[in-house]
Amino acid sequence: MRARWLIAPSTGRVRFAAAFAVLALLAPPDAQATDLSGIWWIKDRCEIAPVDHKRLPLLPDAVEAYKRNQADIAAGKIVPEGNRPCIPDGMPRLMLARYPFQILQRPTQITIVHERDHMVRLIYMNESQPDDLEELDPFYDGHSVGKWDGDALVVDTAGIKPNTVIDKTGIPHSDEMRLTERFTLRDGGKTLRDRITVADAKTFSKPWSFTVDYAKSPNVELMDDVCPFGPPQRDLLGK
Amino acid sequence: MRIQPARSFVVTASIALAAILGVWVALAMPAFAQFDQTKPAPKDLPAPSPDPQNIEGVWFKAATIDDPVARAKYGDSIQPPPLPPMSQEALALHDQRLAARMSGHPLLDPQVKCAPAGVPQMMFLPYPFQIIQTPGQVTIIHEHDRSNRIIHMDQAQPDPAPPPSWLGHSVGHWEGDTLVVDTIAQRPENLMYPHLPMTEKTHVVERFRKIDGGKKLEDVYTIDDPKYYPTPWSGRMEFLWWPRDRVLEYVCEENDHPEDAAAAAYH
């Protein structure tokens, strides 16, 4: 009788509570995930492979495209359309910008709020890319899904617009580019490292990787960087 | 083969009618769909948090009767929205912009040059936004022009005020179930709906509160700027809990966002 009383009054509520308990046990508590939150600022490098294309596994057509881009840069022209003034840098160049960004960490979503051109990356956790990547509406920053691999946040990005370059030296890419980022903390949490692997069978003969380090910058506030109205007046705040 | 003239006319008229209908549906439906509050949400979508101080999630502008934009566009009779008490100078600026718009040659708002819409104007725009709450901060990610509002919950407004910026400087705190957001130091080029001028001294206080069991978010804003307005004035708007949607990438400079059709129809 007693057991029956426990279940009878509202089976739905009990079921809900049971499901909630199971979910709570299955889902890793957020506290266990590495805490990447905070304001980060790129440490030194803003380009990947200065000038020498031989270091990159570029396919023949891509070598030509890279040389054209380099010549355009040298001539003071603006390289591909994506680099017209006020068009976003796109991924992965956004992660190479000399501007701070803030990581907001929640269990189901990790958000990177960039000062640069007020871009924002929304990384949905525990979701997968669609089987057919053609379903993704091309975005400059692509579509990102993430998961934890031990201490590392692994972010898979696809559906990136092709009209940008990978870095300021003009490395080209196609609409097939897919990025895998591995974010880890170093130096006791003072440095965030992003190891970015670029896979793009239309441009490169094999995937290749580079790393970017960011310094934790807790005393920095993100400001407005609104093209074409000029960069933020950070010095006026004494920062 | 020769088609009879009458039949030809019917065929042509049908095609023309279908084409007109198609264009009308394509142009008008996004604008109507965003006001469709009756459509049931799929069952697996998350419910609003029962915690009154948790306003996380995606929200979308609701059209309400006290919304001057919606009333002007969809009301039975088109009435000019009520204006707050304002100085002669402010009224002249307002009238100049309104007259220019009505003449078909509107003056360029900063938003035409892809500047963020400012506070509280950005909250009027018919685009979704996502609220994210983390320790010491509430962040509002607006789809429109990627306007990311950072509300500092762990500090007072700095003195002296920071240099003016498009989104200003916002600090917030909770008063019971209400998030109170204080915004200063916006660029003086910013405008408030409809065609109302502001200055870098404009002080905006917004009070956000969940209503209707968390299905709606209310924003009561108060504008204080003695240069243009003799007394502080207030407005109110509502946003719908909108978990079926996500914030997409919006690049104003390209003007290729699919919802631009809706925005164009809306304005």
Interface residues (C-beta under 8 A of the other chain):
Chain A: S37 C86 I87 P88 Q102 L104 Q105 R106 Q109 T111 V113 D117 H118 M119 V120 L122 D137 F139 Y140 D141 E221 L222 M223 D224 V226 C227 P228 F229 P232 Q233 L236 L237
Chain B: E56 K113 C114 A115 P116 Q130 I132 T134 Q137 T139 I141 D145 R146 S147 N148 I150 P162 P163 S165 W166 L167 R246 V247 L248 E249 V251 E253 E254
